[in-house]
Amino acid sequence: MTDAHRSALVLGAAGGVGRACAARLAADGYDVVALDLDGSVDRLPDCTALVGDATDPAVLARAFDACARPPSVLVHALLGEARAPLADLTAEQWHRVLNVSLVSAWQAAAELVRRKGEGTASIVLVGSVHAHGAAPGMAPYAVAKAGLGALARAAAVEWGPLGVRTNVVEPGFVAVERNAHRWGDPAERRRIEAAYPLGRLCRPAEIAEAVAFLAGPSSSYVNGVALPVEGGALAYLPEVHVPRRP
């Protein structure tokens, strides 16, 4: 990536992780366009902020048009949830979550490829450890996040020859404002921390570090992978599963 191709588009930039990603890319010298439905995106420093629905093709096109040059980095950090028992979910809930979390990722990535200029480009999709396991009541979220990994692999195969890399970052529990009601409670915080071998909560900036790595030239041969950033949670087998000697 050359200095002439230092433009980035961050979708979902008002959320805790998206905001940290936009700030980190701006600090790295990218011209960042930040898009979110939440008007607080306007408070992001050193970014061109746009308020709108990134799942709307017309809004997405305006975001790409707002970039000073065809973006060489796309970060998709949109979040869609529908919490209900699996048998009680509606088709509308499934469609909504998949559209926000998965279909819009493909839509934005394909738009980047169609508009791509000279040089290379990097697409980073923000997934989740829910791609690897299930939590009661969160099936659509888990399916959508697992789909991002498959999307990244398909994109790596089809777009790699064009100089476009596509990867996923998979956070665990991140201490963002949206879930402050959980980590702000001392007992609940201890319970969450106990699930992670590092014994502490992840900061949004730590996810942004991984995104910046995958976006930049240090990962120039990394393509089609999902990078867990979850403090070892996926490696952890709780003691209850360990057989004890009689």
C-alpha positions in Angstrom: 0.0 0.0 0.0 1.4 3.4 -0.9 0.8 6.8 0.5 -1.4 7.5 -2.5 -3.9 4.8 -1.3 -4.4 5.7 2.3 -8.2 6.1 2.4 -10.4 4.0 4.7 -14.1 3.5 5.1 -15.4 2.3 8.5 -19.0 1.1 8.7 -20.6 0.9 12.2 -18.1 3.6 13.3 -20.2 4.9 16.3 -20.1 1.6 18.2 -17.3 0.9 20.7 -15.2 -1.3 18.4 -16.0 0.6 15.2 -15.1 3.9 16.9 -11.8 2.5 18.1 -11.0 1.2 14.6 -11.8 4.6 13.0 -9.7 6.4 15.5 -6.8 4.0 15.1 -6.8 4.2 11.3 -6.9 8.0 11.4 -4.0 8.0 13.8 -2.1 5.8 11.3 -2.6 8.4 8.6 -5.6 7.2 6.7 -8.2 9.6 5.4 -11.2 8.0 7.2 -14.8 8.1 6.3 -16.9 6.9 9.2 -20.5 5.9 8.7 -23.1 4.9 11.3 -26.9 5.3 12.0 -26.0 6.8 15.4 -25.4 10.6 15.1 -22.7 10.4 17.7 -20.4 9.4 14.8 -20.1 13.1 14.3 -17.9 13.3 17.4 -15.1 11.2 15.9 -12.0 13.3 15.6 -10.0 13.4 12.4 -12.7 11.6 10.4 -15.3 12.5 7.8 -18.5 11.5 9.5 -21.7 10.4 7.8 -25.0 9.5 9.4 -27.0 6.8 7.6 -27.9 3.1 7.2 -25.0 1.2 5.8 -27.3 -1.6 4.7 -29.0 0.9 2.2 -27.1 0.7 -1.1 -27.7 4.4 -1.8 -26.3 5.4 1.6 -23.3 3.0 1.0 -22.7 4.6 -2.4 -22.6 8.1 -0.8 -20.1 6.9 1.8 -17.8 5.6 -1.0 -18.3 8.8 -2.9 -17.2 10.8 0.2 -13.8 9.1 0.2 -11.1 11.3 -1.2 -10.0 8.4 -3.4 -11.2 4.8 -3.7 -10.6 3.3 -0.3 -7.8 0.8 0.2 -9.3 -0.3 3.5 -12.8 -1.2 4.4 -13.8 -2.1 8.0 -17.3 -3.6 8.5 -18.3 -3.4 12.2 -22.1 -3.5 12.0 -23.9 -5.3 14.7 -27.3 -7.0 14.4 -28.9 -9.0 17.2 -32.3 -10.7 17.9 -32.4 -12.5 21.2 -35.0 -15.2 21.6 -35.2 -18.9 22.0 -34.4 -20.7 18.8 -37.9 -22.1 18.3 -39.5 -18.7 19.0 -37.5 -16.6 16.4 -39.4 -15.1 13.5 -38.3 -15.1 9.9 -38.2 -11.3 10.1 -35.7 -11.5 13.0 -33.5 -13.8 11.0 -33.6 -11.7 7.9 -32.8 -8.5 9.9 -29.8 -9.9 11.7 -28.4 -11.6 8.6 -28.9 -8.4 6.5 -27.1 -6.2 9.0 -24.3 -8.5 10.0 -23.6 -10.6 6.9 -25.3 -9.4 3.7 -24.2 -5.8 4.3 -20.6 -7.0 4.7 -20.8 -8.7 1.3 -22.5 -5.6 -0.2 -19.8 -3.2 1.1 -16.9 -5.5 0.1 -18.3 -6.0 -3.4 -18.6 -2.2 -3.7 -15.0 -1.7 -2.7 -13.9 -4.2 -5.4 -16.0 -2.5 -8.1 -14.5 0.9 -7.2 -11.0 -0.3 -6.6 -8.2 1.8 -8.0 -4.6 0.9 -8.6 -2.7 -1.0 -5.9 -3.9 -3.3 -3.2 -6.8 -3.2 -0.8 -7.8 -4.8 2.5 -11.2 -5.7 3.8 -11.6 -6.4 7.6 -14.8 -7.8 8.9 -15.5 -7.7 12.6 -16.9 -11.1 13.6 -17.2 -12.8 17.0 -16.2 -15.8 19.0 -19.9 -16.7 18.6 -18.8 -18.1 15.2 -17.3 -21.0 17.1 -19.8 -21.7 19.8 -23.4 -21.1 20.8 -25.1 -19.1 23.5 -28.7 -19.6 24.4 -31.0 -17.1 22.6 -28.4 -15.8 20.2 -28.6 -18.1 17.2 -29.0 -15.5 14.4 -26.0 -13.6 15.7 -23.9 -16.7 15.8 -24.9 -17.8 12.3 -24.2 -14.4 10.9 -20.8 -14.2 12.5 -19.9 -17.7 11.3 -20.9 -16.6 7.9 -18.4 -13.8 7.9 -15.6 -16.4 8.0 -17.0 -18.2 4.9 -17.4 -14.9 3.2 -13.8 -14.0 3.8 -12.6 -17.3 2.4 -14.7 -16.9 -0.7 -13.5 -13.3 -1.2 -9.9 -14.4 -0.6 -10.2 -16.9 -3.5 -12.1 -14.6 -5.9 -10.5 -11.2 -5.1 -7.0 -12.2 -4.1 -5.9 -12.1 -7.7 -7.1 -8.5 -7.8 -4.9 -7.6 -4.9 -7.7 -7.5 -2.4 -7.3 -9.3 0.9 -10.3 -10.2 3.1 -10.0 -11.2 6.7 -12.0 -11.4 9.9 -11.3 -10.3 13.5 -13.2 -12.3 16.1 -13.5 -10.5 19.5 -14.8 -12.1 22.6 -16.5 -9.9 25.2 -15.3 -6.3 24.8 -15.8 -3.6 27.4 -17.8 -1.2 25.3 -20.6 1.2 26.4 -23.3 -1.0 24.9 -22.7 -3.7 27.6 -21.5 -1.4 30.4 -24.5 -2.6 32.5 -22.6 -6.0 32.6 -19.0 -5.1 33.1 -19.9 -2.2 35.4 -21.4 -4.6 37.9 -18.5 -6.0 40.1 -20.0 -9.5 40.5 -20.9 -9.8 36.8 -17.5 -8.4 35.8 -15.7 -11.1 37.8 -17.9 -13.8 36.2 -17.0 -12.6 32.7 -13.3 -12.3 33.5 -13.3 -15.8 34.8 -14.2 -17.1 31.4 -11.0 -15.6 29.9 -7.5 -17.1 30.7 -6.0 -13.6 30.7 -8.4 -12.8 33.5 -9.4 -9.3 32.4 -11.8 -7.6 29.9 -10.8 -6.7 26.4 -10.5 -3.0 25.5 -11.9 -1.7 22.2 -8.4 -0.4 21.3 -7.1 -4.0 21.4 -9.5 -5.0 18.7 -8.6 -1.9 16.7 -4.9 -3.0 16.9 -5.8 -6.3 15.3 -7.9 -4.6 12.7 -5.0 -2.1 11.9 -2.6 -5.1 11.5 -4.9 -6.8 9.0 -5.6 -3.6 7.2 -1.9 -2.6 6.8 1.2 -3.8 5.0 2.5 -5.9 7.9 -0.2 -8.5 7.0 0.4 -8.3 3.3 0.3 -12.1 2.8 -2.6 -12.8 5.2 -5.8 -13.5 3.3 -9.0 -15.4 4.1 -8.4 -16.0 7.8 -10.3 -15.4 10.9 -8.2 -14.0 13.8 -9.6 -14.6 17.3 -8.8 -11.8 19.7 -10.4 -13.2 22.8 -7.8 -13.6 25.5 -7.6 -17.4 25.1 -11.3 -18.1 25.7 -11.5 -20.5 22.7 -8.6 -22.5 24.1 -10.1 -22.7 27.6 -11.7 -26.0 28.8 -13.5 -25.2 32.0 -12.5 -27.4 34.9 -15.9 -29.0 35.1 -15.0 -30.9 31.9 -11.7 -32.2 33.2 -12.0 -35.8 34.6 -10.8 -36.2 38.1 -9.0 -39.2 39.5 -11.1 -41.2 41.9 
